[in-house]
Amino acid sequence: MIKINKISRSFVGEHVETLAINNMSLSIEQGEFVSILGPSGCGKSTLLNVLGMLDSIDEGQFTFFDTQVERISEASKAVLRKQYIGFIFQSFNLLDELTVEQNIELPLIYHKVSKQERKQRVEEVMRRVDILHRREHLPAKLSGGQQQRVAIARAIVTKPALILADEPTGNLDSNNSTQVMQLLRQLNQEDGTTILMVTHAPEHVHFGTRVIELLDGQVRTDSAVVKARRGQSKEAVNV
């Protein structure tokens, strides 16, 4: 699905140039659930923005399915994003003036889905993330966990092949964090949705299939998650 080869991305400030991604190479296969770890400033969010085609690379090659991304226009990137990618953010990014139902429906309007199909698909995902009973509420009337479930519903209502999640549990308590992680794992295992998740929570990596640790804009470790038998701890094995 994704292959990056020796990509770099830097940002120039007033007095200094910061190399956020430094000659990085990796591949992501369809159906993987990849957790991306690392300290602040290591390039995690920049990598997610590059893979989501929200940011461009300075050098190297980025292939998404069969498309060489660095060679196409911004308009073509927008088409790929709309067709294949769903985003989940730490800050939820819900529209305050829209209800739960309207927030979830919005991407389908952009996709020009018919009104009847929009209604059906929105109701399906609201049931799936257990937010149907809040359909007429505004975001301000929801808890943090409920807002994130709405954000997940909005991300999956278009049935994307890839979900990019940037600290999806960062603003949640432990109970709501676990519920969100269970939802993401269900999407991966039952729907086959590929998930790339940036996280500061090492305890959440066992929900996925692979862990990539970044340091100074480079891949430090790349490990497969080994699912433990009952009563045993989880662990990762370097690959």
C-alpha positions as CSV (number, residue, x, y, z in Angstrom):
1,M,0.0,0.0,0.0
2,I,2.7,2.5,1.1
3,K,6.4,2.6,0.3
4,I,8.7,5.4,1.1
5,N,12.3,5.3,0.0
6,K,15.0,7.6,1.5
7,I,12.6,10.5,2.1
8,S,13.6,13.7,3.9
9,R,11.5,16.7,5.1
10,S,13.0,19.8,6.7
11,F,11.5,23.0,8.1
12,V,13.4,26.3,8.0
13,G,12.9,28.7,10.9
14,E,14.2,32.2,11.4
15,H,17.6,31.0,12.5
16,V,17.7,27.2,12.2
17,E,16.7,24.4,9.8
18,T,15.1,21.4,11.5
19,L,15.3,18.0,9.7
20,A,12.1,16.3,10.8
21,I,12.5,13.2,8.5
22,N,16.0,12.1,7.7
23,N,16.5,9.7,4.8
24,M,13.7,7.4,6.0
25,S,12.6,4.2,4.2
26,L,9.8,1.8,5.1
27,S,6.8,-0.1,3.7
28,I,3.3,-0.6,5.0
29,E,1.2,-3.5,3.7
30,Q,-2.6,-3.5,3.4
31,G,-4.2,-4.8,6.6
32,E,-1.5,-3.8,9.0
33,F,-2.1,-1.9,12.2
34,V,1.1,0.0,12.9
35,S,1.9,2.0,16.0
36,I,4.5,4.7,15.6
37,L,6.3,5.6,18.8
38,G,9.1,8.0,19.7
39,P,9.9,11.2,21.7
40,S,8.6,14.6,20.9
41,G,10.2,16.1,17.9
42,C,11.3,12.7,16.4
43,G,9.2,13.1,13.2
44,K,6.1,11.1,14.1
45,S,3.5,13.7,13.2
46,T,5.5,14.9,10.2
47,L,5.6,11.4,8.9
48,L,1.8,11.0,9.3
49,N,1.2,14.3,7.5
50,V,3.5,13.2,4.6
51,L,1.7,9.8,4.3
52,G,-1.7,11.6,4.4
53,M,-0.5,13.9,1.6
54,L,-1.0,17.0,3.8
55,D,2.7,17.7,3.5
56,S,5.3,17.2,0.8
57,I,8.8,15.6,0.9
58,D,12.0,17.5,0.0
59,E,13.6,14.4,-1.5
60,G,13.1,10.7,-2.0
61,Q,10.2,8.6,-3.3
62,F,6.7,8.0,-1.9
63,T,4.5,5.4,-3.5
64,F,0.8,5.1,-2.5
65,F,-0.7,2.0,-4.1
66,D,0.7,2.5,-7.6
67,T,1.0,6.3,-7.6
68,Q,4.3,8.1,-7.3
69,V,3.0,10.8,-5.0
70,E,5.8,13.4,-5.3
71,R,5.1,13.6,-9.0
72,I,1.4,14.5,-8.9
73,S,-0.4,17.8,-8.4
74,E,-2.0,19.0,-5.2
75,A,-5.4,18.5,-6.8
76,S,-4.6,14.8,-7.5
77,K,-3.3,14.3,-3.9
78,A,-6.7,15.7,-2.7
79,V,-8.5,13.1,-4.8
80,L,-6.4,10.3,-3.4
81,R,-7.0,11.5,0.2
82,K,-10.7,11.7,-0.3
83,Q,-10.9,8.3,-2.0
84,Y,-8.6,6.3,0.3
85,I,-7.8,8.0,3.6
86,G,-9.6,8.8,6.9
87,F,-8.1,11.0,9.6
88,I,-8.5,10.8,13.4
89,F,-6.9,13.6,15.5
90,Q,-6.1,14.1,19.2
91,S,-8.2,17.3,19.3
92,F,-11.3,15.6,17.6
93,N,-11.7,18.6,15.1
94,L,-15.5,18.4,15.2
95,L,-17.6,21.4,14.0
96,D,-19.2,23.0,17.1
97,E,-22.3,24.2,15.3
98,L,-23.2,20.8,13.8
99,T,-24.8,17.9,15.6
100,V,-23.2,14.5,16.0
101,E,-25.2,13.2,13.0
102,Q,-24.3,16.2,10.8
103,N,-20.5,16.0,11.7
104,I,-20.5,12.4,10.6
105,E,-22.4,13.1,7.5
106,L,-20.2,15.9,6.2
107,P,-17.6,13.7,4.4
108,L,-20.3,11.9,2.5
109,I,-21.6,15.3,1.3
110,Y,-18.2,16.1,0.0
111,H,-18.2,12.6,-1.7
112,K,-21.6,13.5,-3.3
113,V,-23.3,10.5,-1.8
114,S,-27.1,10.5,-2.2
115,K,-29.2,11.7,0.7
116,Q,-30.8,8.3,1.2
117,E,-27.4,6.5,1.3
118,R,-25.9,9.1,3.6
119,K,-28.7,8.5,6.1
120,Q,-28.2,4.8,6.0
121,R,-24.4,4.9,6.3
122,V,-24.4,7.5,9.1
123,E,-26.8,5.5,11.1
124,E,-24.8,2.3,10.7
125,V,-21.6,3.9,11.9
126,M,-23.3,5.7,14.8
127,R,-24.6,2.3,16.0
128,R,-21.1,0.8,15.5
129,V,-19.4,3.3,17.7
130,D,-22.3,3.4,20.2
131,I,-23.2,7.1,19.7
132,L,-26.6,6.8,18.1
133,H,-28.3,8.0,21.3
134,R,-26.4,11.3,21.0
135,R,-27.2,11.9,17.3
136,E,-28.9,15.3,17.9
137,H,-26.3,16.6,20.5
138,L,-23.7,19.3,19.7
139,P,-20.1,18.4,20.5
140,A,-20.1,20.7,23.5
141,K,-22.6,18.4,25.2
142,L,-20.4,15.3,24.8
143,S,-17.7,13.9,26.9
144,G,-14.2,13.5,25.5
145,G,-14.7,9.8,24.8
146,Q,-17.9,10.5,23.0
147,Q,-16.4,13.2,20.9
148,Q,-13.6,10.8,19.8
149,R,-16.1,8.1,18.9
150,V,-17.9,10.7,16.7
151,A,-14.5,11.6,15.1
152,I,-13.9,7.9,14.5
153,A,-17.4,7.5,12.9
154,R,-16.7,10.5,10.7
155,A,-13.4,8.9,9.6
156,I,-14.8,5.5,8.7
157,V,-18.2,6.5,7.2
158,T,-16.5,6.8,3.8
159,K,-15.1,3.3,4.2
160,P,-11.4,4.3,3.7
161,A,-8.7,1.8,3.0
162,L,-6.3,3.7,5.4
163,I,-6.8,5.4,8.7
164,L,-4.2,7.8,10.0
165,A,-4.6,8.4,13.7
166,D,-2.6,11.1,15.4
167,E,-2.6,10.5,19.2
168,P,-6.2,9.4,19.2
169,T,-6.3,8.7,22.9
170,G,-4.1,11.7,23.9
171,N,-7.0,13.7,25.5
172,L,-8.9,10.7,27.0
173,D,-8.8,8.9,30.4
174,S,-7.7,5.3,30.6
175,N,-11.2,3.8,30.3
176,N,-12.1,5.8,27.2
177,S,-8.6,5.2,25.7
178,T,-9.2,1.5,25.9
179,Q,-12.6,1.7,24.3
180,V,-11.1,3.8,21.4
181,M,-8.3,1.3,20.9
182,Q,-10.7,-1.6,20.9
183,L,-12.7,0.2,18.2
184,L,-9.6,0.7,16.1
185,R,-8.6,-3.0,16.5
186,Q,-12.1,-4.0,15.4
187,L,-11.8,-1.9,12.3
188,N,-8.5,-3.5,11.5
189,Q,-9.5,-7.1,12.2
190,E,-13.1,-7.2,10.9
191,D,-12.9,-4.7,8.0
192,G,-9.3,-5.1,7.0
193,T,-8.7,-1.3,7.4
194,T,-5.0,-0.4,7.4
195,I,-4.2,1.8,10.5
196,L,-1.2,3.9,11.2
197,M,-1.3,5.4,14.7
198,V,1.0,7.9,16.3
199,T,1.0,7.4,20.0
200,H,2.9,8.2,23.2
201,A,1.3,5.3,25.0
202,P,3.4,2.1,24.7
203,E,0.7,0.1,26.5
204,H,-1.5,0.5,23.5
205,V,0.8,-1.1,20.9
206,H,-0.5,-4.6,21.6
207,F,-3.8,-3.7,20.0
208,G,-1.9,-3.5,16.6
209,T,0.4,-5.8,14.6
210,R,3.6,-3.8,14.3
211,V,5.5,-1.1,16.2
212,I,7.9,1.4,14.5
213,E,10.0,3.5,16.8
214,L,11.4,6.8,15.5
215,L,14.4,8.8,16.7
216,D,15.8,11.9,15.1
217,G,13.7,11.5,12.0
218,Q,14.8,7.9,11.3
219,V,13.5,4.4,12.0
220,R,15.2,3.2,15.2
221,T,13.3,-0.1,15.5
222,D,10.7,-2.0,13.5
223,S,9.0,-4.8,15.4
224,A,6.1,-7.2,15.0
225,V,3.7,-7.4,17.9
226,V,3.5,-10.9,19.3
227,K,0.1,-11.7,20.7
228,A,0.4,-13.3,24.1
229,R,-1.4,-16.4,25.2
230,R,-3.9,-16.0,28.1
231,G,-2.0,-15.2,31.3
232,Q,1.2,-14.1,29.5
233,S,2.5,-10.6,28.7
234,K,2.7,-9.1,25.3
235,E,6.0,-8.4,23.6
236,A,7.5,-7.2,20.4
237,V,10.0,-8.9,18.2
238,N,12.4,-7.0,16.0
239,V,12.1,-7.7,12.3
